[in-house]
C-alpha cells in the first residue's frame, strides 16, 4: 500500500509461529484491499469488507507463509 499509517509494535516473542503467520496473512489481505482501493480511486473506509472472504484468504495464505518462514529444515518449530 502506498499510503502508510502508524503501526503499533507487536510483541511476537510469546506468539507461536503459526499465530505469527496468521497475523502476517491478515496484514497481507489488508494491503491487497488497500492497493485495489488506490488503483480504483476508492476510499478504503467506504469499501464493503467481507469478513468471511478475508478469513478464507487468511486460512489459505497463513499455511504458505508458515511453510516459507518456519517450515524449513533446521528451523525449530514449537507450538504453545
N, C-alpha and C positions, 0 to 999 in steps of 0.2 A: 504494500500500500504506500502510496506516495506521501500522503498526509500522516505525520506521526503524532501520536498522542503520548501523554505522560504515562509511564508504567510504574507499577508498584513492584518492588523487588520481592520475589517469592523465595521462601526458604525451602529448597528442594532436598536438603540433607536428610530429612526424615521421610521423604517420599520413596515409594517403591519404583523401580524402573518403569513398570507398565503404567503407573499413575502419571509419571513424567511424560510418557509417550502420549497418553490421552490428552493431557493439557496442551502438548505441542500440536496435536491434531486439531484441537479446538481453535487454537490460535491460527493455524493454517486455514481452517474453514472461514474464520472471520476475515482473514487477509484476502481470501479469494472473493468473498462477498464485497468487501470494500473496493477491491480492484475493479470488479464488474460495475459497481456503482459509479466509480470515477470514469470508466470508459463510456458509460451511457449518460453521464451528467445527471445522475440521480442522487438526491440527498440520502445518505446512509440511514438517517433516522426515520425516513419515510418508507423504507423497504419493509415488505411483509416477510419477516423472518419466520421460517418454517422449522420449528424445533425438531420434529421427527426426521426431517431430511438432514439436518445438521448432525443429529445423533447417529444416523446411518453412516454419514461421512466419517465421523469420529471413530465409529466402530471399525470401519474398514481401514482407515488411514493409520490408526494407532498401532495396529499389528505390523504394518510396514515400517513405521517409524521405530518401533521396538526392535524389529529384526535388524535394521540398519545400524542402530546405535548401541544396542545391548546384546544382540543375538550372535555376535561373532565369537569364534573360539578365542579363549584367552581373556574374555571379559567375564568377570564374576557377576552372576545374576542371582539376586536373592529377593524373595518376596517377604513382606512383613509377616 
